[in-house]
């Protein structure tokens, strides 16, 4: 038979799986693999159970308090759980928590990323190690120490900054200042920024260190400057890591208690200016009122804790969505 008459449309032969793929398809067959699989799976299940138990507890105790609340829990500018009838709401607490966290992130993230880039791409090795050591020490400082430093050192020395902001940006209303002690949400944001700076810096630094060397060398070979290398190779690779680091810092900022309680002058009203004393946060309100609260008052505080719990879950979920959408720009596929 003529070879030219043979069927040339036959499908190509199916490639045979490699030995590693065959072992992966068989699953965990060795005792050690089975034990490790069971432990890791059990750890994940335990974590989900704990989270579910926390959610159920918070929801149950919160429902007991909200059912007896004679105000709107989401919009009331009061916290009177000891009166008859009780009236309380979280409007001021939600505003203070979100605003102080946004201020902290706006200050901390650019500085932390800049420090991480300096340590990994500009600083000499000895200087980089020394600065990294100091940053690690800052991460180990207890929050109460930050609070005491903020109350005794930071607050008295912010009058100059407040006066400058009032003089140049007071017309906006956000930075108008009527005088008095600098115990406002802006001070809280600055203190929180200092507290979360080590977390964001350390994680970002480790992410930037993982950038493939050949990516940077290729950019340099094409004539890119050092900043262009960072902009085109380093930052796209570490974007998802920086987002994750920022979410870790935001988680601490949202739930910080003692430092905020030490610095802030809590009042149940919302100020238009970030420089005016007053405001409050979820964690600060719970810490300051829990010991003196009645059983119903504790349920009300737990209800506010439930809102903080939900906010934290939403923030983490949003961060995960951002990372998944930008996965193609991260170093996961490098």
N, C-alpha and C positions, 0 to 999 in steps of 0.2 A: 504493500500500500504506500502511496506517495506521502512523504512526510508533510507536504504542504496542505494535505487534506485533513490533518489532525486538528482537533478542537483546540484553538488557542485561547478560548475564553474560560478555561478551567480555573477555579479559584486557587490562589496560592496556598501552599501547605500551612497548616496551623502551627505557629511556633510552640515549641515545647516549653512548659514552665521550668524555671530554674529550680535548683535544689532548695534555695531559700523560700521561694514561693510555695513549693510543695510542703515544706515544714509549716509555713504559716497557714496553709489550707487545712492541714491535719489538726491544727489547734494545739493547745497545751497538752502534751502527752506525758511529759516527764513529771514526776512528783513535785519537784520544785516549782515547775511552771504552773501546775494546778493549784498549789498552795498560794503562790503569789497572785494568781488570777482571782482566787477566792477572797484573799485579804484585800486586794485593791477594789474589787467589786463590793465587798462588805463595807469598806470605808466610804465609798460613794453613797451606798444606801443609808448608812448611819448618818452621814451629813444631811441627806434629804430628810430623814426622820427628825433630826434635831431642828432643822429649819421649819418643818411643818409643825412641830410641837411648840416652837416659839410663836409662830403665827397664830395657832389655835389659842394659846394662852393669852396673847395680847388682844386678840379679837374678842374673846369671851369677857375678859375684864373690862375692855373698852365699851362693849355693848351695855354692861351694867351701868356704867356712868353716863353714857350718851343718852340712854333711855330716860334718865331723870333730869337731863339738862334742859333748863327753861330758856336757853339762848341758842342761837345757831352755832354749832360746834366749829364750823369752818370760818365764820365771819365775825363772831363776837369779839370785841376789844376789852374783854374782862376776864378775870380769873378769880371768882368767888365761889369756892366749893363748900365753904362753911356756912353760907347763908341759907335761908329758907324763903323761896326755893333757890337751889343752886343755879348760878349762871356762870358759864365759862366757855371760852373759845380759844382757838389756836391762831387767829389771824396775825397777831403781833409776833408770836413765836415763829411761825412759818416765814414771815417777812424777815425777821432778824437772822434766822438760820441761813436762809438762801442768800441774802445780801452780804452777810459777813463771809460766807464761803466763796461767793463770786469775787469779792474784793481780794480775798486771800489767794485764789487761783490766778487772778489777773496780775498779782505781784509776783507770786512764787514761780509759776511755770516758765515765763521768759528767762528769769534769773537762773533757775535750775538748769534749763536746757543750755544756756550760755556757759554756765560753770562746767557742765558735763562735756560740752564741745571743747572748752579750753583744756580740761584735764586730759582728754583723749587725743587732741590734734594740735595743740599749741604748746602746752607747758612741758618743760623738761621733766624727765622721769622722776628725779628726786623731789622737785617741787610738786609734781602731780601726786606722788605718794603722800607727802606731808599734808597737802590740802585735803586729800581724800580721807586721811586719818582724822583730821579735825571735823570734817563733815560727819563721819561715823560717830564721833563723840557727841555731836549735836543731836543725832538721832536717839542717843541713849539718855538724854536729859529728861527727867520726869516732868510731866505737864504742870505740876504744882510749882516747880522751880521756875518754869517759864511764866506762870501766873504771878509769882512774887516779883520776878524781875520786871514784868510788864507794869505791875502796880507801883513799884518803887522807883523804877528807872525810866521806863518807856513813857508812861503817862505824863510825868512832870516835864519831859523834854520834847513833847509834841506841840507845845503852844506855838513855837516858831513856825512849824510846818502848817499848823491850822491857820495862823495869821496870814501866811503867804497864800494859802489856798483861798482864804476869804477875800484877800485883796485882789487876786487876779481871776479867780473863778467863782467868786461869791454871787455874781450876777446870774449864774445858772440855777441857783437855789439848792443845788445838791451839795455845794461846798460853802454855803454861808455859815458863819459862826457867830454866835452871840456872846462868846466868852465862857469862862468856867473851866472846870476840869475836863481833860480830854478823855472822858470815859464813854466813848461812843462806839458805834458799829465800825467806823473806820479804824479805830484803835484795835478793836477786836480782830478785824481783817488783817491788819499789819502783824499782829502777834501770831495769828494762825498761819500767815505766810511764812514767818520765821520757823514755826514748828514743823510745817510740812515740807519745807525746802530740802532737808536732808533725804527724805524718802524719794522725792521726785528726782533729785540729783543722782542718787546712788543707782536707782533703776535705769535712768536714762544713760548714765555712764557705762553701765554694763552692756546695754543694748548697742551703743555706738562702738563699743569695742568688738562687737561681733560682725561688723561690716566686713565683707570679704576684701582682702587686701588687693586682689586683682581688679576690683571695681574702681578703687581709688587710683591704682597705677594706670589703668586704662584711661581714666579722665585726665590724669597728669600727662600721659603720652599724647593726648589730643591737644595739649596746650592750655588746659584749664588752670586757673589760679586755685589757691588753697580754698578760698571761699566758694568758688564754683564747684570744687570737688565736694565740699560739705553740702552745698545746695542741691547738687544733682545726684550724689551717691549716698551720702551719709544720712541726710534727713529723710529721703524717701524710704530708705531701708529701715530706719528706726522709728517711723511715724507711729506704727501700731504700738511699739514699746513705750513711746512717750505718752501716748493716750492712756495706756494701762497704768503707767506711773502716776499720771495726773489723777486718774480715778482713785488710786490708792491714797494719794494726798487729800483728795476731796472727801473721801470716806472719813479720814481722821478729822478734817475740818468740820464736817457736819456733826460729828458726835463728840467733839471736844467739850469737856465739862468744866474742870477746875480752873483752867487758865481763863476761860471766858467769865466764869463766876467771880474771879478775883479782879478782873479789869473792868467789867461792864457795870454801869449803874442801871439796874433793871427797872423799867417802867412799862406799863401796859398801854402804850400808845406808839403810833408810827410817826416818826419824824421825817419831814421831807428832806432834811439835810443829813448827810452822813456824819457831820461834825457835832451835831447836837447830842448831848447825853440822853440815854434812854434806849428802849428796845429790850429785846430778850431773845433767847434761843431755846430750843426744845431741851437740850441737855442741861443748860444752865438752870432752867426753870425746874426741871425734875430734881436736880441735885440740891437746890436751895429750899424746896418745899416738901420733899418726900418725908423727912424725919418728923416734921410737925403736922403732917396731914392725917386726917381721919381715914378710916377704911374707904369711905366713898371718895375722899380726896386722892387717895392713892390710886383708886380706879381711874379717876380723871387724868392723873399724871400718866398712868399706863396707856390711856387713850391717846395722849399726845405722843408717847413713845411709839405707838403703833403707826402714827403718821410719819414719824421720822424713819421707822423701819421701811415703810412703803416708799418714801422718797429715796432712801438708799438703794432699794431694789431697782427702782426706775432708773436711777443714775447708772448703776452697774449694767443694767440691760441696754441702756442707750449706748454706753461705751462698747459693749460687746457687738452691737449692731454696726457701729462705726468701724470697728476693727475688721469685722467680717466683710463689709462692703469695700474696704480698702486693702484686702488681703493681697491682691495682685501687686500692690505697690510696696508691700512689706518684704522683709528678708526671708519669709517663709518659703518662697519659691525660688530663692537665689540659687 
